Amino acid sequence: MAAGGATARRRLPPTAHLRVFEPLRAFDEREQLLLQQLRPEPRAEAEERLAREALRRVLRTVSDPYPPAGVEHYRVLHYPGHHAATTPFYCPDQLSTRATLAAEQLDRLMRPQLLSLVIPEPARAANAERLDSDEFADDLAHLHTRTSVWGVPLEWFVAVHEDDHAELDEDGDTLVGVRLSAPLVQVLERVRLAAASLAVNAPEMDLLDDLTGLAEWLQTFHDDSVVELDYGLLAEFVWPDESPQDLRLGIESLREGDMLGAAAAYRRLTNRWAAVRHRARSN
C-alpha cells in the first residue's frame, strides 16, 4: 500500500488502463541497458510525476497537449514470485504514439472548430514533424497500454480476478488507485475460455468480438509478461469491485442456460457503474 500526495492525478479525468509489463529479456540490448540503469521510484510517485507533466502540457500558455521528444519512460511492476521474492517487469509509456492516436480519435469525434481549440493545427503540425515514423509504426504493432476514460471495458474484467495481486494507492483517507495484475498466460486462458463459452452460448454478444480482439493483442507480447488493470481514480467510486466476479458468473450462467442468473449478474455489474456514468455526464 503506497501513500503520497496525489494532487495532480486528482485534477485529471478518472482513467483506467490495461497494461502489459514484459520481462527484461523481451527488450533489445539498448533498452535492457537503459532499464538496468533506472532509478528506483515508488509507483505512486511515478504516477503523480507523470500526471504533473500531463497537466503542464494541457495548461501551458501556448496550447500544445503533445509531449515533447525525449527519453522513453518505463513503468516498473514488481510482481511476486516464489519464496516471496519479486521480479521487475517493464511497460514503456509510448506517450508520443498514444497522444497521436488520441488526437486522431478526437478528430473523428469533435467538430473542427472545437478541435482546433483543444489541439491547434500548429501543434499537430509540430508533432507530425518530430514524430519518428519507424518508432511510431513499431509502437502501433506493439502498443503496451490501452486506455478508457470514466469506465472500464467489460472485456478487461475477464482479464483479472478479484483475488489477483493487488496494489492500492491512498492519499490520506482517499483511495486514488488500485492495480490488479496476473501473469499473461493466465489472463490469456481466462479470455479464451470466456470467448469460447460466448461463441457457443451467446454468439450475438458484442463482448465476444471484444474478447477476440483482446486475445489477439495479448498474443503479441512475451509469454512471461504480466497484465495489469489500473483503475486509477475510478477506484474511489467502485472499490472493492466485484465486477470481475459478476461478469464471470454471468458467462457461467449463460453456459449453464441460467438466463435469470446471467441477467442478475449483469444487473449488478451495470448498477455498480451507473453512478460513475452519471458523474461522467455531469463533467
C-alpha positions as CSV (number, residue, x, y, z in Angstrom):
1,M,0.0,0.0,0.0
2,A,1.6,3.2,-1.1
3,A,1.0,6.6,0.3
4,G,1.7,10.1,-1.0
5,G,0.2,13.2,-2.4
6,A,-1.9,12.8,-5.5
7,T,-2.8,16.4,-6.2
8,A,-2.1,16.2,-10.0
9,R,-3.8,12.9,-10.5
10,R,-7.0,14.2,-8.9
11,R,-7.1,17.0,-11.4
12,L,-7.3,14.7,-14.4
13,P,-10.3,12.7,-15.6
14,P,-10.7,9.3,-14.0
15,T,-8.9,7.0,-16.4
16,A,-8.4,3.2,-16.4
17,H,-5.5,1.5,-18.1
18,L,-4.9,-2.1,-19.2
19,R,-1.1,-2.5,-19.4
20,V,1.3,-5.3,-20.4
21,F,4.6,-5.5,-18.5
22,E,7.3,-7.5,-20.2
23,P,10.4,-9.2,-18.6
24,L,13.8,-7.6,-19.2
25,R,14.7,-10.2,-21.8
26,A,11.8,-9.1,-24.1
27,F,13.6,-5.8,-24.9
28,D,16.6,-5.2,-27.2
29,E,20.1,-4.7,-25.8
30,R,19.8,-0.9,-25.8
31,E,16.6,-0.9,-23.9
32,Q,17.9,-3.5,-21.5
33,L,20.9,-1.3,-20.6
34,L,18.5,1.6,-20.1
35,L,16.2,-0.4,-17.9
36,Q,19.0,-1.7,-15.7
37,Q,20.1,1.9,-15.0
38,L,16.6,3.1,-14.0
39,R,16.4,5.0,-10.7
40,P,14.1,3.1,-8.3
41,E,10.9,5.1,-7.8
42,P,7.8,4.1,-5.9
43,R,4.9,3.5,-8.3
44,A,2.6,6.1,-6.6
45,E,5.3,8.8,-7.0
46,A,5.9,7.9,-10.7
47,E,2.1,8.1,-11.4
48,E,2.0,11.5,-9.7
49,R,5.0,12.8,-11.6
50,L,3.5,11.7,-15.0
51,A,0.2,13.4,-14.0
52,R,2.0,16.7,-13.3
53,E,3.8,16.5,-16.6
54,A,0.4,15.9,-18.4
55,L,-1.2,18.9,-16.6
56,R,1.8,21.1,-17.6
57,R,1.2,20.2,-21.3
58,V,-2.5,20.8,-21.1
59,L,-2.2,24.1,-19.2
60,R,0.8,25.8,-20.8
61,T,0.3,29.2,-22.3
62,V,0.9,28.1,-25.9
63,S,-1.7,25.4,-26.3
64,D,0.0,22.1,-27.3
65,P,-1.0,18.9,-25.5
66,Y,1.5,16.8,-27.3
67,P,4.6,15.5,-25.3
68,P,8.0,16.8,-26.4
69,A,10.5,14.5,-27.9
70,G,12.5,12.9,-25.2
71,V,13.6,9.7,-23.4
72,E,11.1,7.0,-23.1
73,H,9.5,6.5,-19.6
74,Y,9.0,2.9,-18.3
75,R,6.7,1.9,-15.5
76,V,8.0,-0.9,-13.3
77,L,5.9,-3.6,-11.8
78,H,7.5,-5.8,-9.1
79,Y,5.4,-8.9,-9.4
80,P,5.6,-11.5,-6.6
81,G,7.1,-14.9,-7.4
82,H,8.3,-17.9,-5.4
83,H,9.5,-17.6,-1.8
84,A,8.1,-14.0,-1.6
85,A,10.7,-12.7,-4.0
86,T,9.6,-10.2,-6.6
87,T,10.7,-9.8,-10.3
88,P,10.7,-6.5,-12.1
89,F,8.6,-6.2,-15.3
90,Y,8.6,-3.2,-17.6
91,C,5.9,-1.2,-19.5
92,P,7.1,1.5,-21.9
93,D,4.8,4.6,-21.8
94,Q,4.9,5.1,-25.6
95,L,3.4,8.5,-24.8
96,S,4.1,10.2,-28.1
97,T,2.4,7.4,-30.1
98,R,-0.6,7.2,-27.7
99,A,-1.0,11.0,-27.8
100,T,-1.1,10.9,-31.6
101,L,-3.6,8.1,-31.6
102,A,-5.8,10.0,-29.1
103,A,-5.7,13.1,-31.2
104,E,-6.8,11.1,-34.3
105,Q,-9.7,9.8,-32.2
106,L,-10.7,13.3,-31.2
107,D,-10.6,14.3,-34.9
108,R,-13.3,11.8,-35.6
109,L,-15.4,12.8,-32.6
110,M,-15.2,16.6,-32.3
111,R,-16.3,19.4,-34.6
112,P,-13.3,21.0,-36.4
113,Q,-13.9,24.4,-34.7
114,L,-13.8,22.8,-31.2
115,L,-10.9,20.5,-32.1
116,S,-8.8,23.5,-33.2
117,L,-9.2,25.0,-29.7
118,V,-8.1,21.8,-27.9
119,I,-5.4,20.8,-30.4
120,P,-4.3,23.8,-32.6
121,E,-3.2,23.0,-36.1
122,P,0.3,24.3,-35.5
123,A,0.7,21.9,-32.6
124,R,-0.4,19.0,-34.7
125,A,2.0,20.0,-37.5
126,A,4.9,20.3,-35.0
127,N,4.1,16.9,-33.5
128,A,4.0,15.3,-37.0
129,E,7.3,17.0,-37.7
130,R,9.1,15.4,-34.7
131,L,7.3,12.1,-34.8
132,D,9.7,9.2,-35.8
133,S,7.7,7.2,-38.4
134,D,9.7,4.0,-37.7
135,E,9.2,4.2,-34.0
136,F,5.5,5.1,-34.5
137,A,5.0,2.0,-36.6
138,D,6.8,-0.2,-34.1
139,D,4.7,1.1,-31.3
140,L,1.5,0.6,-33.2
141,A,2.4,-3.1,-33.7
142,H,3.4,-3.5,-30.1
143,L,1.4,-1.0,-28.0
144,H,1.6,-1.9,-24.3
145,T,-1.2,0.3,-23.0
146,R,-4.9,0.5,-23.6
147,T,-6.9,3.4,-22.0
148,S,-10.5,4.1,-21.1
149,V,-11.9,7.3,-19.6
150,W,-14.7,7.2,-17.0
151,G,-15.2,3.5,-17.2
152,V,-13.7,0.0,-17.6
153,P,-14.5,-2.0,-20.8
154,L,-16.2,-5.3,-20.0
155,E,-13.5,-7.5,-21.6
156,W,-10.9,-6.1,-19.2
157,F,-12.9,-7.6,-16.3
158,V,-12.4,-11.0,-17.8
159,A,-8.7,-10.5,-17.7
160,V,-8.5,-10.2,-13.9
161,H,-9.9,-11.9,-10.9
162,E,-10.8,-10.2,-7.6
163,D,-8.1,-12.3,-5.8
164,D,-5.3,-11.4,-8.2
165,H,-2.2,-9.5,-6.9
166,A,-3.4,-6.0,-5.8
167,E,-1.6,-2.7,-5.1
168,L,-3.5,0.2,-3.5
169,D,-2.5,3.9,-3.6
170,E,-4.0,6.2,-0.9
171,D,-3.8,9.9,-0.4
172,G,-4.7,10.4,3.2
173,D,-8.1,8.7,3.6
174,T,-8.8,8.8,-0.1
175,L,-8.2,5.9,-2.5
176,V,-6.5,7.2,-5.6
177,G,-5.6,4.0,-7.4
178,V,-5.9,0.2,-7.4
179,R,-3.9,-2.1,-9.7
180,L,-4.7,-5.8,-10.2
181,S,-2.2,-7.9,-12.0
182,A,-1.8,-11.5,-13.2
183,P,0.6,-13.5,-15.5
184,L,-0.2,-13.1,-19.2
185,V,-0.6,-16.8,-19.8
186,Q,-3.2,-17.0,-17.1
187,V,-5.0,-13.9,-18.5
188,L,-5.0,-15.4,-22.0
189,E,-6.5,-18.6,-20.7
190,R,-9.3,-16.6,-19.0
191,V,-10.0,-14.6,-22.1
192,R,-10.0,-17.6,-24.4
193,L,-12.3,-19.7,-22.2
194,A,-14.8,-16.8,-21.9
195,A,-14.7,-16.2,-25.6
196,A,-15.2,-19.9,-26.3
197,S,-18.2,-20.0,-23.9
198,L,-19.8,-17.0,-25.5
199,A,-19.2,-18.3,-29.0
200,V,-21.3,-21.4,-28.2
201,N,-23.9,-19.8,-25.9
202,A,-24.2,-16.1,-26.9
203,P,-22.5,-15.6,-30.3
204,E,-24.5,-12.4,-30.8
205,M,-22.9,-10.5,-27.9
206,D,-20.5,-7.7,-28.7
207,L,-18.4,-8.9,-25.9
208,L,-17.3,-11.9,-28.0
209,D,-15.7,-9.7,-30.6
210,D,-14.1,-7.6,-27.8
211,L,-12.6,-10.7,-26.2
212,T,-11.3,-11.9,-29.5
213,G,-9.6,-8.6,-30.1
214,L,-8.1,-8.6,-26.6
215,A,-6.7,-12.1,-27.1
216,E,-5.1,-11.1,-30.4
217,W,-3.5,-8.1,-28.7
218,L,-2.2,-10.1,-25.7
219,Q,-0.6,-12.7,-28.0
220,T,1.8,-10.1,-29.4
221,F,3.7,-10.0,-26.1
222,H,6.3,-12.2,-24.4
223,D,4.8,-15.3,-22.8
224,D,6.3,-14.4,-19.4
225,S,4.7,-11.0,-19.3
226,V,2.3,-9.7,-16.6
227,V,-1.0,-7.9,-17.3
228,E,-2.2,-5.1,-15.1
229,L,-5.6,-3.5,-14.8
230,D,-5.1,0.0,-13.3
231,Y,-8.4,1.5,-12.1
232,G,-6.8,4.9,-11.4
233,L,-9.2,7.4,-9.8
234,L,-12.2,5.2,-10.7
235,A,-11.2,3.1,-7.7
236,E,-12.6,5.7,-5.3
237,F,-16.1,5.1,-6.7
238,V,-16.2,1.3,-7.1
239,W,-13.5,-0.4,-4.9
240,P,-13.8,-3.1,-3.6
241,D,-15.1,-4.0,-7.0
242,E,-17.0,-7.3,-7.7
243,S,-17.3,-6.6,-11.4
244,P,-14.8,-9.3,-12.5
245,Q,-16.7,-11.8,-10.4
246,D,-20.1,-10.7,-11.7
247,L,-19.0,-10.9,-15.3
248,R,-17.5,-14.4,-14.7
249,L,-20.7,-15.5,-13.0
250,G,-22.8,-14.1,-15.9
251,I,-20.8,-16.0,-18.5
252,E,-21.0,-19.2,-16.4
253,S,-24.8,-18.8,-16.1
254,L,-25.1,-18.4,-19.9
255,R,-23.1,-21.7,-20.3
256,E,-25.5,-23.4,-17.9
257,G,-28.6,-22.0,-19.6
258,D,-29.4,-20.0,-16.5
259,M,-30.8,-16.8,-18.1
260,L,-32.1,-15.4,-14.8
261,G,-28.7,-15.8,-13.2
262,A,-27.0,-14.2,-16.1
263,A,-29.4,-11.2,-16.0
264,A,-28.9,-10.8,-12.3
265,A,-25.1,-10.7,-12.6
266,Y,-25.3,-8.2,-15.5
267,R,-27.7,-6.1,-13.5
268,R,-25.4,-6.0,-10.5
269,L,-22.5,-5.0,-12.7
270,T,-24.3,-2.2,-14.6
271,N,-25.8,-0.8,-11.4
272,R,-22.4,-0.6,-9.8
273,W,-21.1,1.5,-12.7
274,A,-24.2,3.7,-13.1
275,A,-23.0,6.2,-10.6
276,V,-19.8,6.5,-12.5
277,R,-21.6,7.1,-15.7
278,H,-23.7,9.8,-14.1
279,R,-20.5,11.5,-12.8
280,A,-19.1,11.4,-16.4
281,R,-22.1,13.1,-17.8
282,S,-22.1,15.8,-15.1
283,N,-18.5,16.5,-16.1
